[in-house]
Amino acid sequence: MSLDATAEGVGWATEPTRTEHHRPGRPLLPENDPFYVPPTGFAATAPGTLLRSRKVKLGAMGLVPQKITAWQLLYRSNDLNGTPDATVTTVMLPAGADPAKPLHLLSYQCAIDAVTSRAMPSHSLQRGAKFVGAAPQLEFLLIAGALARGWAVSIPDHEGTEGHWGAPREPGYRVLDGIRAALDFEPLGLARDTKVGIWGYSGGGLATSWAAEMAPEYAPELDIVGAALGSPVGDPGSTFLRLNGTAFAGLPALVIAGLRRVYPDLDRVIRQHSSMAGQSLMKAIESMSTIEAIRKFDKYDMGDFIDIPFADLLALPEVVHVIDDIQVGLIKPAAPLFVVQSVNDQIISVDDVDGQVNRYQAAGAHVTYIRDRISGHLTMHPISTPVTLKWLDDRFAGKPLPADSTTTVLSSTLSPSAVLGLLEMGWVAAKVALGRSF
């Protein structure tokens, strides 16, 4: 039962009364919404405790109503330093789900890749949300493929309520605690031993990596049967350096905005060495979506906005500590892994993902790794969705694992089953766009 359960013990806590004026038909921003404020005493509860719930209406791109039963769950979790905090996951049931039939649960981690609350899935997936460039709105077209397979889905705000984009470990805590909350949420009808899959791409793949790495120690009771990591960054520090000054310079700028909220010493160093223009840019990016930041920070070099050489800034102990701390791939996941990556990715280097996979394999993790020659970063996600869903489906079904392997292919679509999967995905996406049941 949730912390805010009714005195009779038969109902779930409802949304707190909204007193702030807002435009009809649009959801409140999380920072203005009392639903996101945890109740007094929540810190004394166990991680994953369900604190509050409410039904929500979803809209494709915030506009097209979706015939999906969905709720938001506020639950207790931990930040990077183990301090109790609370965040929200959006949980969904496919249309016509049979409450008597056991369901599988997929936790899907969106590529939030921003620090503004407008980009969080709990806000941007709601009907009436108006925020162009929020990645979760685009990813919902792919998430629908999981719902169409009859799976329950959890989509956590894995950056928390403060937008900790790029932080290590804590995205894993929030993913795993969101799963715990979903399993305890009675309307979903999930058992404690429900089979769970986790999946994400790009920034969501990084969050899924952290969840897979944290799970054995943080949430060993969860039956995580597989983790699908799409272009999971591999080496965040390397990615930051490589993208600075390029057409994708907005991405490392967003990471800085997020990490400043997590590492006080980093924030102090940046404030100390940033020019007035640099401070203004950092302030402006806090309200931008991923796409907007990429567009506005095109070719920006962070070295132009500090008072010491960029290499000297990177050599400061406070910065070195952060770069070392955010490295993924150093902890062995217990669940089998499925990794996909474009060889010619313009944003995430295949060498960095190769390194992450090699570290997992050296530690004894089971990894099926597919490197795709034709796709790019943006096209790899939809192209790889059919094979990813098939791999997850096989894990839910308890089928034998494929060989632990690294394979480079011309395209992951070059098989009859993959082509059929793409056609099915297109059909489901069309239904999403039209607001039809799927």
C-alpha positions in Angstrom: 0.0 0.0 0.0 1.2 3.5 -0.7 2.2 5.9 2.1 -0.8 8.1 1.2 -3.3 5.2 1.1 -6.7 5.9 2.4 -7.7 5.2 6.0 -10.0 2.4 4.9 -7.0 0.8 3.1 -9.0 0.2 -0.1 -8.0 3.0 -2.3 -5.0 4.8 -3.7 -3.9 8.3 -2.9 -5.3 10.9 -5.2 -3.6 13.9 -6.7 -3.2 16.7 -4.2 -5.5 19.7 -4.8 -4.0 22.1 -7.4 -4.3 25.7 -6.5 -2.1 27.3 -9.1 -3.7 28.8 -12.2 -2.6 27.1 -15.4 -3.9 26.8 -18.9 -6.7 24.4 -19.3 -5.8 21.2 -21.0 -2.1 21.4 -20.2 -0.4 19.5 -17.4 1.4 21.5 -14.7 5.1 21.6 -14.8 6.5 19.1 -12.2 8.0 21.9 -10.1 4.5 23.5 -9.9 2.7 20.3 -9.4 2.1 19.2 -5.8 1.9 15.5 -6.9 5.7 15.5 -7.2 6.2 16.6 -3.6 6.8 13.5 -1.4 4.7 13.3 1.8 6.3 14.0 5.2 8.2 11.0 6.5 8.9 9.4 3.1 12.6 9.2 3.8 12.0 6.6 6.5 10.4 4.2 4.0 12.3 1.6 2.0 13.6 2.4 -1.5 10.8 1.7 -4.1 8.0 2.5 -1.7 4.9 3.7 -3.5 4.1 7.2 -2.1 1.3 8.4 -4.3 -0.5 7.5 -7.6 -2.9 9.1 -10.1 -4.4 8.3 -13.5 -3.1 10.3 -16.4 -4.1 10.7 -20.0 -1.4 10.3 -22.6 -1.0 12.0 -26.0 1.2 11.2 -28.9 3.4 14.3 -29.3 1.2 15.7 -26.6 -1.7 16.0 -29.1 -3.3 12.7 -30.2 -5.2 11.0 -27.3 -4.0 7.4 -26.7 -6.3 4.5 -25.7 -4.0 3.3 -23.0 -4.6 3.0 -19.3 -1.8 4.9 -17.6 -0.9 6.1 -14.2 1.9 8.1 -12.6 3.6 6.7 -9.5 5.5 8.8 -7.1 8.0 6.6 -5.3 10.9 6.7 -2.9 14.4 6.3 -4.3 18.0 7.5 -3.6 20.3 10.0 -5.2 24.0 9.6 -6.0 25.0 10.0 -2.4 22.4 7.7 -1.0 20.2 10.6 0.2 16.5 9.6 0.0 14.6 11.4 -2.8 11.4 10.8 -4.7 10.7 10.7 -8.4 7.9 9.6 -10.8 7.4 6.8 -13.3 4.6 6.5 -15.8 3.2 3.0 -15.9 0.9 1.7 -18.7 -1.2 -1.3 -19.5 -2.0 -2.3 -23.0 -5.6 -1.9 -24.2 -7.7 -4.9 -23.3 -5.2 -6.3 -20.8 -6.6 -9.4 -19.1 -6.1 -8.8 -15.3 -6.2 -12.6 -14.8 -3.3 -13.2 -17.1 0.3 -12.8 -15.8 2.0 -9.9 -17.5 5.7 -9.1 -18.1 7.1 -5.7 -17.2 9.3 -3.6 -19.4 11.1 -0.6 -17.9 11.9 1.7 -20.7 14.4 4.5 -20.1 13.9 7.5 -22.5 16.8 9.6 -23.8 15.7 12.6 -21.7 19.1 14.3 -22.4 18.0 17.6 -20.9 17.7 19.1 -17.5 14.4 21.0 -17.8 11.3 19.3 -16.2 9.5 19.8 -19.5 11.6 17.0 -21.0 10.8 14.5 -18.3 8.6 11.6 -19.6 6.1 12.1 -16.8 5.4 15.6 -18.2 6.1 15.3 -21.9 4.0 12.1 -22.5 0.9 13.6 -21.0 -1.9 14.9 -23.3 -1.6 18.6 -23.7 2.2 18.8 -23.1 3.7 21.4 -25.5 7.4 21.0 -25.7 8.9 20.6 -29.1 12.0 18.5 -29.1 11.4 16.3 -26.1 12.8 12.9 -27.0 10.2 10.9 -25.0 7.5 12.1 -27.3 9.3 10.6 -30.3 10.3 7.4 -28.5 6.7 6.6 -27.6 6.2 5.4 -31.1 8.7 2.7 -30.3 7.5 2.0 -26.8 4.1 1.3 -28.3 5.6 -1.9 -29.8 6.1 -3.3 -26.3 2.5 -2.4 -25.3 1.3 -4.1 -28.5 3.0 -7.3 -27.3 0.9 -7.2 -24.2 3.6 -6.1 -21.8 3.1 -3.6 -19.0 5.5 -0.7 -19.3 7.2 1.6 -16.8 8.9 4.8 -18.0 10.8 6.4 -15.1 12.0 10.0 -14.8 15.5 8.5 -14.3 17.1 12.0 -13.9 14.9 12.6 -10.9 13.0 15.8 -10.3 16.2 18.0 -10.5 17.3 16.9 -13.9 20.6 15.2 -13.0 21.5 14.4 -16.6 24.8 12.5 -16.9 25.0 11.5 -13.2 26.4 8.1 -12.5 24.6 5.3 -10.5 21.5 7.2 -9.4 19.7 6.6 -12.8 20.0 2.9 -11.9 18.5 3.4 -8.5 15.6 5.3 -9.9 14.9 2.7 -12.6 15.1 -0.2 -10.1 12.9 1.6 -7.5 10.4 2.4 -10.2 10.2 -1.3 -11.0 9.6 -2.0 -7.3 6.8 0.6 -7.2 5.2 -0.8 -10.3 5.2 -4.3 -8.9 3.5 -3.1 -5.8 0.9 -1.0 -7.6 -2.2 -3.2 -7.4 -4.0 -1.9 -10.5 -1.2 -3.3 -12.7 -1.8 -6.8 -11.3 1.9 -7.7 -11.2 3.4 -10.3 -8.9 6.6 -9.8 -7.0 8.2 -12.4 -9.2 7.2 -10.8 -12.5 9.8 -11.1 -15.2 11.3 -7.8 -15.9 13.1 -6.4 -19.0 14.9 -3.1 -19.2 15.6 -1.2 -22.4 16.9 2.2 -23.5 18.7 4.0 -26.3 21.5 6.6 -26.2 21.0 8.6 -23.0 18.4 6.0 -22.1 20.8 3.2 -22.9 23.3 4.8 -20.5 20.6 4.9 -17.8 19.8 1.3 -18.6 23.5 0.4 -18.2 23.5 1.9 -14.8 20.3 0.0 -13.8 21.9 -3.3 -15.1 25.1 -2.6 -13.1 23.3 -1.5 -9.9 20.7 -4.3 -9.9 22.8 -7.2 -8.4 23.6 -5.3 -5.2 20.8 -2.7 -5.0 17.8 -4.8 -6.0 18.7 -8.5 -6.1 15.1 -9.5 -5.6 14.0 -8.3 -9.0 13.8 -11.0 -11.7 15.5 -8.9 -14.5 15.7 -11.4 -17.4 17.5 -9.1 -19.8 18.8 -5.6 -20.4 18.8 -4.1 -23.9 21.4 -1.3 -24.3 21.0 0.7 -27.5 24.1 3.0 -28.3 24.7 3.2 -24.5 27.4 5.9 -24.7 30.3 3.7 -23.5 32.5 6.5 -22.3 30.7 9.7 -21.3 33.9 11.6 -20.7 35.2 10.7 -24.2 31.9 11.6 -25.7 31.9 15.0 -24.1 35.4 15.9 -25.4 34.7 14.6 -28.9 31.4 16.5 -29.4 32.6 19.8 -28.0 32.9 22.3 -30.9 30.9 20.1 -33.3 27.4 20.2 -34.7 26.3 18.3 -31.5 28.0 20.6 -29.0 24.7 21.1 -27.3 24.8 17.6 -25.9 27.9 18.1 -23.8 26.6 21.5 -22.8 23.5 19.8 -21.5 25.6 17.2 -19.6 27.5 20.0 -17.9 24.2 21.6 -16.9 23.1 18.3 -15.3 26.4 17.4 -13.6 26.7 20.9 -12.0 23.6 20.0 -10.0 25.3 16.8 -8.7 28.9 17.8 -8.1 29.2 21.0 -6.0 33.0 21.2 -6.6 32.4 21.0 -10.4 29.8 23.8 -10.2 32.3 25.9 -8.2 35.1 25.4 -10.7 32.8 26.3 -13.7 31.5 29.4 -12.0 35.1 30.4 -11.1 36.4 30.1 -14.7 33.4 30.9 -16.9 33.0 34.2 -18.6 29.8 36.2 -18.3 28.8 34.8 -21.7 29.5 31.3 -20.5 27.3 31.8 -17.4 24.5 33.1 -19.6 24.7 30.2 -21.9 24.6 27.7 -19.0 21.6 29.4 -17.6 19.8 29.4 -21.0 20.4 25.7 -21.7 18.6 24.7 -18.5 15.3 25.4 -20.1 16.1 23.8 -23.5 15.0 20.5 -25.0 17.6 18.3 -26.6 16.9 19.3 -30.1 16.8 23.0 -29.2 20.1 22.8 -27.5 21.7 21.1 -30.5 20.4 23.7 -32.8 21.4 26.7 -30.7 24.8 25.4 -29.6 25.9 24.3 -33.1 29.8 24.4 -33.3 30.1 26.0 -29.9 33.5 25.4 -28.2 33.4 25.4 -24.4 37.0 26.6 -24.4 35.8 30.0 -25.8 33.8 30.7 -22.6 36.4 30.1 -19.9 39.4 32.1 -18.7 41.9 29.3 -18.8 42.9 26.8 -21.6 40.3 24.1 -22.0 43.0 21.4 -21.4 43.9 23.1 -18.1 40.3 23.1 -17.0 40.0 19.4 -17.8 43.1 18.7 -15.7 41.7 20.2 -12.5 41.2 17.5 -9.8 37.5 18.4 -9.5 36.9 17.8 -13.2 39.1 14.6 -13.3 37.1 13.2 -10.4 33.8 13.7 -12.3 35.1 12.3 -15.6 36.3 9.2 -13.7 33.1 8.9 -11.6 30.7 8.9 -14.6 32.5 6.0 -16.4 30.1 3.2 -17.2 31.0 -0.5 -17.7 33.1 -1.1 -14.6 30.5 -3.3 -12.7 29.4 -6.7 -13.9 25.6 -6.9 -14.6 24.0 -10.2 -13.6 21.3 -10.0 -16.4 22.2 -11.0 -19.9 22.8 -8.0 -22.2 21.8 -7.1 -25.7 23.8 -4.2 -27.2 23.3 -2.5 -30.5 25.5 0.2 -32.0 26.0 1.9 -35.3 29.6 1.6 -36.6 29.2 5.0 -38.3 27.5 6.8 -35.4 27.9 10.5 -35.6 27.3 11.1 -31.9 28.4 8.0 -29.9 31.7 6.5 -31.0 31.6 2.8 -31.7 35.0 2.5 -30.1 33.6 3.7 -26.8 30.7 1.2 -26.9 33.2 -1.5 -27.9 35.1 -0.6 -24.8 32.0 -0.9 -22.6 31.2 -4.2 -24.1 34.7 -5.5 -23.7 34.7 -4.5 -20.0 31.5 -6.4 -19.4 32.7 -9.5 -21.2 36.0 -9.4 -19.3 34.1 -9.4 -16.1 32.1 -12.4 -17.2 28.8 -10.8 -18.2 26.8 -12.4 -21.0 26.7 -10.0 -24.0 25.2 -10.3 -27.4 26.6 -7.3 -29.3 25.5 -6.2 -32.8 27.4 -3.5 -34.7 25.5 -2.1 -37.7 27.3 -0.6 -40.7 24.5 1.2 -42.5 22.6 3.0 -39.8 23.5 6.3 -38.0 22.8 7.3 -34.5 19.2 8.5 -35.1 18.2 5.7 -37.5 19.7 2.9 -35.4 17.1 3.1 -32.8 14.0 2.4 -35.0 16.0 0.0 -37.2 17.1 -2.0 -34.2 13.7 -2.0 -32.4 12.3 -5.2 -34.0 15.4 -7.3 -33.1 15.5 -5.7 -29.6 11.9 -6.6 -28.9 12.4 -10.1 -30.3 15.4 -10.6 -28.0 13.4 -9.3 -25.0 10.5 -11.5 -26.0 12.8 -14.5 -26.0 14.1 -13.6 -22.5 10.5 -13.4 -21.2 9.7 -16.7 -22.7 12.8 -18.3 -21.1 14.4 -19.4 -24.3 18.1 -20.3 -24.4 20.4 -17.4 -24.7 22.2 -16.9 -28.0 25.9 -17.2 -28.0 28.0 -14.6 -26.2 29.2 -12.8 -29.3 30.2 -9.6 -31.1 28.9 -9.4 -34.7 29.3 -6.7 -37.3 26.5 -6.8 -39.9 25.6 -4.7 -42.9 22.2 -4.0 -41.4 20.2 -5.5 -38.5 17.2 -5.4 -40.8 18.5 -8.0 -43.3 16.4 -11.0 -42.2 12.8 -11.9 -42.8 11.9 -11.6 -39.2 13.4 -8.2 -38.9 11.6 -7.0 -42.0 8.3 -8.3 -40.6 9.1 -6.6 -37.3 9.6 -3.3 -39.1 6.3 -3.6 -40.9 4.6 -4.4 -37.6 6.3 -1.5 -35.9 5.1 0.8 -38.7 1.6 -0.4 -38.3 1.6 0.2 -34.6 3.2 3.7 -35.1 0.4 4.5 -37.5 -2.2 3.6 -35.0 -0.4 5.7 -32.4 -0.5 8.7 -34.7 -4.2 8.1 -35.4 -5.1 7.5 -31.7 -6.3 4.0 -32.4 -6.1 0.9 -30.2 -3.1 -1.4 -30.9 
